[in-house]
Amino acid sequence: MNTNTRFLRIAAALWLLAPTVASALPAASPSPDSQFRKAGGAYSDGDFAEAAYALRELANERHFSGGALHNLGNAEWKVGRAGYAVLAWERARSLNPFSRNTEANLRFARHSARVEAPTLSWHERYSTLLPGDWWLVIANDSVDLCDFDPGDPVAATMETDLRTLTQIWRGDLSWQKALHSGGLLLHGSPQARRVVPRWLKLSAFAKVPRPA
């Protein structure tokens, strides 16, 4: 068998194998925009179960917004899953606390199910006043609060709750203790994590000695 014949047989075998390999490859995942449009179409057609499924998949893949979660709550309510609807609306409100429609849906759902809203502590109430996607921009001695992505590269990300952050600001809790306890997580380069405590100024009363 000469070299040319062997090459042709190998090429033919690969050509016959190609459809099998292609069919075994996983199909490309639909984009979040196409999934959202699919859910909207299903909702408009009255297929609320399909709409809820598509929006739930978006949420599970972390491709969601306040509007998508609000729509998920609507679809869940339509199929009789009141608890899941309230959960979706609560998540939507955490991203957009100024949505009157989401707030109205929550009031209606709780009134219909005769369920009272949970009692929140002071720091939980204050933590719901601002959306979760607002940005704190610190430059020299100036601080700006932006309700949109300012476009600058993110130097550090801080994960905590309002109560822990307030305790740090008041001087009741040190940065070191908050980090060691896990109540505060800092993400970023080592240099950025070291300077974050200097970016956020403490209260003027933070250095006042506390009673033993």
Secondary structure as GFF3:
##gff-version 3
##sequence-region A 1 212
A	DSSP	alpha_helix	3	24	.	.	.	ID=ss1
A	DSSP	alpha_helix	32	44	.	.	.	ID=ss2
A	DSSP	alpha_helix	48	60	.	.	.	ID=ss3
A	DSSP	alpha_helix	66	78	.	.	.	ID=ss4
A	DSSP	alpha_helix	82	95	.	.	.	ID=ss5
A	DSSP	alpha_helix	100	113	.	.	.	ID=ss6
A	DSSP	alpha_helix	122	127	.	.	.	ID=ss7
A	DSSP	beta_strand	135	139	.	.	.	ID=ss8
A	DSSP	beta_strand	142	146	.	.	.	ID=ss9
A	DSSP	beta_strand	156	159	.	.	.	ID=ss10
A	DSSP	alpha_helix	162	170	.	.	.	ID=ss11
A	DSSP	alpha_helix	175	181	.	.	.	ID=ss12
A	DSSP	beta_strand	185	188	.	.	.	ID=ss13
A	DSSP	alpha_helix	190	199	.	.	.	ID=ss14
###
